[in-house]
Amino acid sequence: MASLLGVSSATLIVASRGGGGGGGCSSRIAMSMTTEKLGIKIEKNPPESKLTQMGVRNWPKWGCPPSKFPWTYEAKETCYLLEGKVKECVEIEAGDLVEFPKGMSCTWDVSLTVDKHYKFA
């Protein structure tokens, strides 16, 4: 795994989060928590009010089937993951609001379909 210190490169592995259709989500207590690792800011369970204020549901959407490809962020990207899970250097999953810094290079290794809203700044 390459170092992300100085925003260079890393490998991200994407896998789908198990669905299980029921109302399990409504019974859990969601707490928002922000962490930063290797230059990537991750906010777990952001409140719907924040997503609405940011206009997340109006951002373009992007998704991809299982694949592997290199990616360099030419601008800061903020995304809200609707489906999928990314792990290796960092782990992000459905329900996370994530900010990738400008200039970061990584390899996305997508094992299952991903769906997300995104915005470049």
N, C-alpha and C positions, 0 to 999 in steps of 0.2 A: 504494500500500500504506500503510495507516495505521500509526502508531507503536505499539509495544507497551511503550514506556517508561512506567512508571507503571501497567502492566497495563491498557491501554486496548483496542486492537483490532488485528486482523491478518486476512489471508486465508490459509487453509490449503488446499492443493490435494492431493487424495487420488487416487492411482493404484495399481493392483494391481502387485505385484512379480511378475516373470516366474517361472513355476513350474518348468518343466523337470523332470520326475519323476525321476530318478536319485538315486544316493546321494552327490551332490556335496557336500552339507552335512557329511557325516561325515568327509570328508577335509580340510576346512579347519580351521585353528586359530582357535578363537573366543576373543577377548580381550574382557573386560568393560571398557567405558570410559564414564564419565559426563561429560556436558557440560551446561551451562546457557546458554540463549540466550533473550533476551527474556522471562525469567521461567519458561520451560519447561525442566524437567530431563529429560534423555534419557539412559538407560543402554543402551548398545548391547551386545548379547549377554550379558545377566545370566546368572550360573551357575544351572543348574537347582536347585541347593540353595537359592538365594535365593528363587526363584519358589515352591518348595515351602514354605519357611519363612513366606513372606508369604501363602500359601494362594491364590495367583493362579488356579489351575485350578478353585477353588470359587467364584470371583467370578461375578456375573452376566455374560452375554455380550450384546453389542450389535453390530449390523451394519447396513449400509444399501446400497441400490443406488445407482447414479450419481444424484446430486442436488446441489442447492446450497441451503444454509440458514444463517441466523445462529445463533450459539450463545453464551451467556454462562454461565460456570461459577459457580454459586451456592455451590459448595463445592469444595475442592481435589479434583481427580480424578486418580487413578493408574490407568493402563491398560497392558495388555500387548497389543500389536498382533499378532494371529495372521496376518492377511492385509492387504494394502493398502500404500500408501505415501503419505505426506503431505509435500509440499514447498512452498516459497515462502519464508516467513520462516525456517522451520526445516524440516528433512526428517526424517521418521520412517518406519520401514518394519517389515515383519514381523520379529519377534524383538526389538523395542525395548520397554523398560519406560519409560513416559513419565508425568510429573507436570505437570498443568496447574494453575496457581495459581487460587485463589478470586478471583472478580471479573474474570478475563480474558474479553474479548469477542473473537470472531473469526467469520469466515465459512468454513464447511466447503464446499469445492467438490469433490465426490466424483465422479471420472470413471469409476472402476471399483469394484466391490463391496469393502467393508471388513468385517472381522470382528475383534473384540477382546474381551478380558476387561476389566472396569472395576470400580472401587470409589471411592465418594465418602467423604471423611473429614470 
